[in-house]
Amino acid sequence: MTDLSVIIVSYNVRNLLATCLLSLDKARDGMEVETWVVDNASEDHTPEMVRERFPWVKLIANEENLGFAKANNIALKQGTGRHLMLLNPDTVLRPKSLSSLVQYLDDHPEYGAVGPKLLNEDGTYQPTGKRSVPTPWSSFCKLSGLSAAFPRSRFFNQYELGYLHEDQPHDIGALCGAAMMVRREAYDKVGGLDEQYFMYGEDIAWSDAIRRAGWKIGYLPDAPIMHIKGQSTQQDDASRDRHFFDAMKIFYRHRMRPGPVKTFMMDSGVEIAKIASRMRRNRRTWRAPLLDTGLMAGLVWVLMPLLGPRDPMIGPLLTGSPVMMLAMLGAYRARKPKEKRRAPFHIIAAIIFAFLAMAGYFLSGSNGRSGLFLTMWAGFGWVLLGSRRIFRTISRLPNVTARSVISGPDNVSRDWLKQQLEQGVKRDTWVWALWGNSTDSGDDNTLGLDIFARVEDLPELTRQRRVKQVLFSAGTATYEQILTFLELSPLPGVHVRILDESTLWPDPVKHAEDREQQEMDARKAENGDE
C-alpha cells in the first residue's frame, strides 16, 4: 500500500508549485508517495507545466475554481495512501518533512492528524501551524490585536497557543491546511473537508471533527516546512476578506449552534471585524487625507492668533476645504498599482488655488474680509500641494544602501541574474553572498557584482545595512541547507526567495509552440531536400 498521498490544490501559482514539487520529490525519504495536483482553473498554464515537467504527478485540471475544500476532496477520494496530506503549493519541504510526520502517526495510533512547524519565507516562526479551536473570546483577541500584543499570554493568545513553545511537540486543537497529515482511519470515519467552506476555516473544522471522533491532534516541530503565506490564495483583498469572515460565520454556527441573540451578537462582531480589516487594508487611502487635515489644522492654530479676532467659522473652513477640494479632484482615490491618474489633479488644484489668490487680491480693497479669506485659503492650498509634492519626491529617491543579495555564484543564479540584467534591472543593486565552504570568488563568475558577505554573516548585516531581499540558489545549497539556515538564523522583514532549476524554465505554452515550430521547420527542410 502507498505510504502517503499528498494533495496539492493550486491556483495561479505555477512557479511556486514547481519549487514545491521539486522539494517534495527530494523528501520521499524511501517512502512510496503518490502526489496529486488539483488545479482550480489557473490562467498561468499550471497544468501544462505539471504535465511537461512532473510526469510522476497525478493531475486533475478543473474547469472552474471549486475552492479549497471541494478540490481537495476530489483527490482525497482517489488517494490510496495509508496517510493523507494536504499541502499548499507555496511551501518548501526539507528531506525529512514527510517521513517524520508519517513516522509519528505510525508510532502514535491515538493521533488522527499531525502537522509540522511552519516557517515564514524569512525564516521566522509562523504561528498558524498550531492553533486551538476558536471560541468567541479567542476570536475577539485575535481580531482585536490583543493576541499580537501579548503573544505569550495564555489568557489573550488562546487561538495561536502562544504560551506553548514552538520548538516542542504538543497536543493542540487545530492544524493549518497548508501542511497537515491525516491518518487513513480518521478520514474514513469523519470524511473529507466540509464543502460549505470555499476558502479558510475548513482545516479548523476538519481538525475539530477528527478530535471529536476520539483522536488527538499533534504538532511536531522536528522538520519545519517553509510556507510563503498568502501566495496560494491569490485573490483581491476584498474577496479574501469575504471568504475569511464567511468561514467564521459558518464555523461558529455549525459548531456552537447559538440562539438568535448570540447569533446576532456574533454576526455583529464579525461585521465590525470586517470593517476594521477593510480600514486596515485601505489605510493608505484614508491616512493621506487625515494627515493633510492635521497639517491644515496646525497652520490654522499657528496663524489665526496672529490675525486677531475673526469669525469662528474661518478656522474649520480653512482646515477642511483644501482637503475636500483635493478629494473631489481624485487625489485620495485608491488606484491599482499600474493605473495612472485620470487627471493631473495637482495641476488643476494649483490653477484653482492661483485663481482664488488673485480673486482674494482684487477683493482685498473692496471687501477686505472676503479677500483675506480667499488669499489665506489659496495659501493653505499651496502649502498642502507643496508638502505632498515634497513627500512624494523624498519617497521616490533611490535608496543607495538597499541591496539585493544572491547566494552563489553558481549556474542557476548566474543564468537567472543574466536574464534580469537583460530585462533592464540595474546591476549596482545586486551583490553576492558566499557560503562558508565556497571558494568561488573569481571575477569571471560574478558578472561584475561585488562580494557582499558570507551567507553566515547575513543576519547581522541585514540589520546593519538595508538589505531588501535575499535569494538563495539551490544550485549552491540544498533545500535542507537553506531551510536549516533560515530556521537557525532568520532574516526578519527581508523578502527571501529560492532560485532553483524551475526558475529558468520557459513558459510551458510558449515552449510547446516553439517546439512545434521547430518540428515544422525540420519537416519543411526535409521536404525541401527531397
C-alpha positions in Angstrom: 0.0 0.0 0.0 1.2 3.5 -0.7 2.7 5.2 2.4 1.4 8.7 1.7 -0.9 10.5 -0.6 0.0 14.2 -0.9 -2.7 16.5 -2.3 -1.9 20.0 -3.6 -4.5 22.4 -4.7 -3.1 25.2 -7.0 -4.5 28.4 -8.4 -2.3 30.7 -10.4 1.0 29.8 -8.6 2.8 27.9 -11.3 6.4 28.9 -10.3 5.8 28.3 -6.6 4.2 25.0 -7.3 7.3 24.0 -9.3 9.6 24.7 -6.4 7.2 22.8 -4.1 7.2 19.7 -6.3 11.0 19.8 -6.7 11.4 19.9 -2.9 8.7 17.2 -2.4 10.5 14.9 -4.9 13.6 15.1 -2.6 11.5 14.5 0.5 10.3 11.0 -0.3 13.0 9.5 2.0 12.5 5.9 0.8 8.7 6.0 1.2 6.2 5.3 -1.5 4.5 8.6 -2.1 1.8 9.5 -4.6 1.3 13.2 -5.4 -1.9 14.7 -6.6 -2.2 18.3 -8.0 -5.7 19.6 -8.3 -5.6 22.8 -10.4 -8.5 25.2 -9.9 -8.7 26.6 -13.5 -5.4 28.5 -13.3 -4.7 31.1 -16.0 -0.9 30.8 -15.8 -0.7 27.4 -17.7 -0.1 25.4 -14.5 -1.5 22.1 -15.9 0.8 22.3 -19.0 3.8 22.8 -16.7 2.9 19.8 -14.5 2.4 17.5 -17.5 5.7 18.5 -19.1 8.0 18.7 -16.1 6.4 16.4 -13.5 5.1 13.3 -15.3 5.0 11.4 -12.0 2.3 13.7 -10.6 -1.3 12.8 -10.9 -3.0 15.9 -12.3 -6.7 16.9 -12.0 -7.4 20.0 -14.0 -10.7 21.6 -13.0 -12.6 23.8 -15.5 -13.6 26.2 -12.8 -12.3 27.4 -9.4 -14.1 24.9 -7.0 -12.5 26.3 -3.8 -10.0 24.7 -1.5 -12.3 22.1 0.3 -14.1 20.7 -2.8 -10.8 20.5 -4.8 -9.1 18.6 -2.0 -12.0 16.2 -1.6 -11.7 15.2 -5.3 -8.2 13.9 -4.7 -8.8 12.6 -1.2 -11.4 10.2 -2.6 -8.9 8.8 -5.0 -5.8 8.7 -2.8 -4.5 5.3 -1.9 -2.0 6.2 0.9 -2.0 4.9 4.5 -1.9 8.5 5.4 -3.2 11.6 3.5 -1.6 15.0 3.5 -2.9 18.4 2.5 0.0 20.6 1.2 -0.1 24.1 -0.1 1.8 24.9 -3.4 3.6 27.8 -1.7 5.6 25.5 0.6 9.1 24.2 0.5 10.0 20.9 2.2 13.0 19.5 3.9 14.1 15.9 3.1 12.6 14.6 6.4 9.5 16.8 6.4 7.2 14.0 5.2 8.9 10.9 6.8 8.9 12.5 10.3 5.2 13.1 10.2 4.5 9.6 8.8 6.7 8.0 11.5 4.9 10.0 14.2 1.5 8.7 13.1 2.8 5.2 12.8 4.3 5.3 16.3 1.3 7.0 17.9 -2.0 5.3 16.9 -4.0 7.6 19.2 -3.3 10.6 16.9 -5.6 11.2 14.0 -3.7 14.1 12.5 -0.3 15.8 12.8 1.2 19.0 11.4 4.7 20.4 11.2 6.2 23.7 12.4 5.7 26.3 9.8 8.3 29.0 8.9 7.7 32.3 7.1 9.8 32.9 4.0 12.3 34.9 6.1 12.8 32.0 8.5 10.7 33.4 11.3 8.1 31.2 13.1 4.6 31.2 11.6 2.1 30.7 14.5 -0.7 29.4 12.3 0.9 25.9 12.5 -0.6 25.2 15.9 -4.0 26.6 16.9 -6.9 26.0 19.2 -10.5 25.6 18.1 -11.8 29.2 18.1 -14.1 30.5 20.8 -15.8 33.9 20.9 -13.1 35.1 23.3 -10.1 33.8 21.4 -11.5 35.1 18.2 -12.0 38.6 19.7 -8.5 38.6 21.0 -7.1 37.6 17.6 -9.2 40.1 15.6 -8.7 43.0 18.1 -4.9 42.6 18.1 -4.7 41.5 21.8 -3.1 38.2 20.8 -0.3 40.1 18.9 0.2 42.5 21.8 0.5 39.6 24.3 1.8 36.7 22.2 2.9 34.5 25.1 -0.2 35.1 27.2 -2.4 32.0 28.0 -5.3 34.4 28.5 -5.0 36.6 25.5 -3.4 34.3 22.9 -5.5 31.2 23.2 -6.1 31.0 19.5 -2.5 30.6 18.3 -1.4 28.9 21.6 1.5 31.3 22.0 2.1 30.1 25.5 3.2 26.7 24.1 6.8 26.7 22.9 7.0 26.3 19.1 10.1 24.0 19.3 8.4 21.3 21.4 5.7 18.8 20.4 2.2 19.5 21.7 -1.4 18.2 21.6 -3.4 21.0 20.0 -6.9 21.8 18.8 -6.4 22.5 15.1 -3.8 22.4 12.3 -3.2 24.6 9.3 -4.4 23.3 5.9 -1.1 24.5 4.4 0.5 21.3 5.7 -1.5 18.7 7.7 -1.3 14.9 7.6 -4.3 12.8 8.5 -4.5 9.1 9.3 -6.5 7.0 6.8 -8.7 5.6 9.5 -9.6 9.1 10.7 -10.5 10.2 7.1 -12.7 7.1 6.6 -14.6 7.9 9.9 -15.1 11.6 9.6 -15.0 12.1 5.8 -13.3 14.9 3.9 -13.4 18.6 4.2 -16.6 20.5 4.7 -17.5 21.9 1.3 -19.6 24.7 2.8 -16.2 26.5 3.1 -14.8 27.9 -0.1 -11.6 29.0 1.4 -10.4 29.4 5.1 -11.8 27.6 8.1 -12.1 24.1 6.6 -8.8 23.0 8.2 -10.1 24.0 11.6 -13.4 22.3 11.1 -11.7 19.1 9.9 -9.3 19.1 12.8 -12.3 19.6 15.2 -14.2 16.8 13.6 -11.2 14.4 13.9 -10.7 15.4 17.6 -14.4 14.9 18.3 -14.2 11.5 16.8 -11.8 10.4 19.5 -8.3 11.1 18.0 -5.7 13.5 19.2 -4.2 16.3 17.1 -0.4 16.7 17.2 2.1 19.4 16.5 5.6 18.2 15.5 8.4 20.8 15.1 11.1 18.2 14.1 11.3 19.0 10.3 9.8 22.5 9.6 8.2 23.4 6.3 8.5 26.9 4.8 5.1 28.4 4.0 5.1 31.6 1.9 1.8 32.7 3.4 -0.9 34.1 1.2 0.5 33.1 -2.1 -1.7 30.1 -2.7 -4.8 32.2 -2.2 -4.1 34.9 -4.7 -7.2 36.9 -4.9 -8.0 40.6 -4.4 -8.1 41.6 -0.7 -11.9 42.2 -0.7 -12.6 38.6 -1.9 -10.1 37.2 0.6 -11.8 39.1 3.5 -15.2 38.0 2.4 -14.2 34.3 2.3 -12.4 34.6 5.6 -15.2 36.2 7.5 -17.8 34.0 5.9 -15.8 31.0 7.1 -16.0 32.3 10.7 -19.8 32.6 10.5 -20.1 29.0 9.1 -17.9 27.6 11.8 -19.5 29.1 14.9 -23.0 28.5 13.6 -22.2 24.8 12.8 -20.2 24.1 16.0 -21.8 26.3 18.6 -25.4 26.3 17.3 -26.1 29.7 19.1 -29.6 31.1 19.6 -30.9 34.2 17.9 -29.4 36.6 20.4 -25.9 35.1 20.3 -26.1 34.7 16.5 -26.9 38.4 16.2 -24.1 39.4 18.6 -21.6 37.1 16.8 -22.7 38.4 13.3 -22.3 41.9 14.6 -18.8 41.2 15.9 -17.8 39.6 12.6 -19.1 42.6 10.6 -17.2 45.0 12.9 -14.1 43.0 12.4 -14.7 43.1 8.6 -14.9 46.9 8.7 -11.8 47.1 10.8 -10.0 44.8 8.4 -11.1 46.9 5.4 -9.9 50.1 7.1 -6.5 48.4 7.9 -6.2 47.3 4.3 -7.1 50.7 2.9 -5.2 52.7 5.4 -3.1 54.3 2.7 -6.3 55.8 1.3 -7.6 57.4 4.5 -4.3 58.1 6.1 -3.3 60.8 3.5 -6.4 63.0 3.9 -6.1 62.6 7.7 -2.5 63.8 7.7 -3.4 66.6 5.3 -6.2 67.7 7.6 -3.8 67.6 10.5 -1.3 69.8 8.6 -4.1 72.4 7.8 -5.3 72.4 11.4 -1.7 73.0 12.6 -1.4 76.0 10.2 -4.7 77.4 11.5 -3.6 77.0 15.1 -0.4 78.9 14.4 -1.6 81.7 12.1 -5.1 82.6 13.3 -4.0 84.2 16.6 -1.7 86.5 14.6 -4.6 87.9 12.6 -6.6 89.0 15.6 -10.3 88.3 16.3 -12.0 86.6 13.3 -15.2 84.7 12.6 -15.0 81.3 14.4 -16.1 79.5 11.2 -12.9 80.6 9.3 -10.7 78.1 11.1 -12.8 75.0 10.3 -13.3 76.2 6.7 -9.5 76.8 6.2 -8.8 73.4 7.7 -11.2 71.2 5.8 -11.9 72.9 2.4 -8.5 72.5 0.8 -8.6 68.8 1.7 -12.1 68.5 0.4 -11.1 70.1 -2.9 -8.2 67.6 -3.4 -10.6 64.8 -2.6 -13.1 66.0 -5.2 -10.2 66.1 -7.7 -9.4 62.4 -7.0 -6.2 63.0 -5.1 -7.0 60.3 -2.5 -8.7 57.8 -4.7 -7.3 54.3 -4.4 -5.6 53.1 -7.6 -4.3 49.8 -8.8 -0.5 49.5 -8.9 -0.1 50.2 -12.6 -3.1 52.5 -13.0 -2.4 56.1 -13.9 -4.3 59.1 -12.6 -7.2 60.0 -14.8 -6.5 63.7 -14.4 -3.4 65.8 -13.3 -5.2 66.8 -10.1 -2.2 68.7 -8.8 -2.1 71.0 -11.9 -5.9 71.6 -11.7 -5.7 72.3 -8.0 -2.7 74.7 -8.5 -4.7 76.6 -11.1 -7.8 76.8 -8.8 -5.7 78.0 -5.8 -3.9 80.5 -8.1 -7.3 81.9 -9.3 -8.5 82.1 -5.6 -5.3 84.0 -4.7 -5.9 86.5 -7.5 -9.5 86.9 -6.5 -8.5 87.5 -3.0 -6.0 90.2 -4.0 -8.6 92.1 -6.1 -11.2 91.8 -3.3 -8.9 92.9 -0.6 -9.6 96.6 -1.4 -13.4 96.5 -1.6 -14.1 93.6 0.8 -11.1 93.0 3.0 -12.7 90.2 4.9 -13.6 88.1 1.8 -10.3 88.9 0.1 -8.2 87.8 3.1 -10.2 84.6 3.4 -9.7 83.7 -0.2 -6.0 84.6 -0.1 -5.4 82.5 3.0 -7.4 79.6 1.5 -5.2 79.7 -1.6 -2.1 79.9 0.5 -3.2 76.9 2.6 -3.9 75.0 -0.6 -0.4 75.8 -2.0 1.2 74.7 1.3 -0.8 71.4 1.0 0.2 70.8 -2.6 3.8 71.6 -1.8 4.0 69.3 1.2 2.5 66.5 -0.8 5.0 67.0 -3.7 8.0 67.2 -1.3 6.9 64.0 0.4 6.4 62.1 -2.9 9.8 63.3 -4.2 11.6 62.1 -1.0 9.8 58.8 -1.0 10.9 58.1 -4.6 14.6 58.9 -4.0 16.8 55.9 -4.7 17.9 54.1 -1.6 21.6 53.7 -2.1 22.0 51.5 0.9 19.4 48.9 -0.2 20.8 45.8 -1.6 19.5 42.5 -3.1 21.8 39.6 -2.1 22.2 36.4 -4.1 23.8 33.3 -2.6 26.3 31.8 -5.1 27.5 32.3 -7.7 26.5 29.1 -9.5 25.0 28.2 -12.8 21.4 28.7 -11.6 21.9 32.1 -10.0 24.2 33.4 -12.8 21.8 32.4 -15.5 18.8 34.0 -13.6 20.8 37.2 -13.0 21.7 37.4 -16.7 18.0 37.3 -17.5 17.3 40.1 -15.0 20.1 42.3 -16.4 18.9 41.8 -19.9 15.5 43.0 -18.8 17.0 46.2 -17.6 17.5 45.6 -13.9 20.2 47.8 -12.5 23.5 45.9 -11.8 24.6 48.1 -8.9 21.7 46.9 -6.6 22.8 43.3 -6.7 25.7 41.7 -4.7 26.8 38.2 -4.0 26.9 36.2 -0.7 29.1 33.1 -0.5 28.5 30.1 1.7 31.2 29.3 4.2 32.5 26.3 2.3 32.6 28.1 -1.1 35.9 29.2 -2.6 34.3 30.6 -5.7 35.1 34.3 -5.8 36.6 34.6 -9.3 35.9 37.7 -11.3 34.7 35.6 -14.3 31.9 34.1 -12.3 30.5 37.2 -10.6 29.2 39.1 -13.6 30.8 42.2 -12.3 29.0 42.2 -9.0 30.7 42.7 -5.6 31.1 40.1 -3.0 28.9 41.5 -0.2 29.4 38.9 2.6 29.4 35.3 3.7 25.9 33.8 4.0 26.6 33.1 7.7 27.0 36.9 8.3 23.7 37.9 6.6 21.6 38.1 9.8 23.9 40.7 11.3 24.4 42.6 8.1 20.7 42.8 7.2 20.2 44.6 10.4 23.1 47.0 9.9 22.5 47.7 6.3 19.2 47.9 4.4 19.0 44.6 2.6 15.6 44.3 1.0 15.8 40.8 -0.4 18.0 37.7 -0.2 17.8 35.0 -3.0 19.1 31.5 -2.1 20.2 29.4 -5.0 19.5 25.7 -4.9 22.5 25.3 -7.2 24.8 26.1 -4.4 22.9 24.8 -1.4 20.3 22.1 -0.9 16.7 22.8 0.3 17.8 21.3 3.6 20.7 23.7 4.0 18.7 26.7 3.1 15.8 26.0 5.4 18.1 25.0 8.2 20.0 28.2 7.9 16.8 30.3 7.9 15.4 28.4 10.9 18.6 29.0 12.9 19.3 32.5 11.5 16.1 34.1 10.4 16.1 37.4 8.4 13.1 39.3 9.8 11.4 41.6 7.3 13.6 40.5 4.4 12.0 39.1 1.3 13.5 35.7 0.8 13.2 33.7 -2.4 14.7 30.3 -3.5 16.1 30.0 -7.0 16.1 26.5 -8.4 16.1 24.9 -11.8 12.4 25.8 -12.3 13.3 29.5 -12.2 14.9 29.2 -15.7 12.1 27.1 -17.2 10.3 28.9 -20.1 6.6 29.5 -20.2 5.2 26.0 -21.0 2.8 27.1 -23.7 5.5 29.2 -25.4 7.9 26.3 -25.1 5.4 23.9 -26.7 4.7 26.4 -29.5 8.5 26.9 -30.1 9.0 23.1 -30.2 6.1 22.7 -32.7 7.6 25.4 -34.9 11.0 23.7 -34.8 9.4 20.4 -35.8 7.5 22.1 -38.7 10.8 23.8 -39.8 12.5 20.5 -39.7 9.8 18.8 -41.8 9.9 21.6 -44.3 13.7 21.3 -44.6 13.4 17.5 -45.1 10.8 18.0 -47.8 13.0 20.6 -49.5 15.9 18.3 -49.5 13.9 15.6 -51.2 
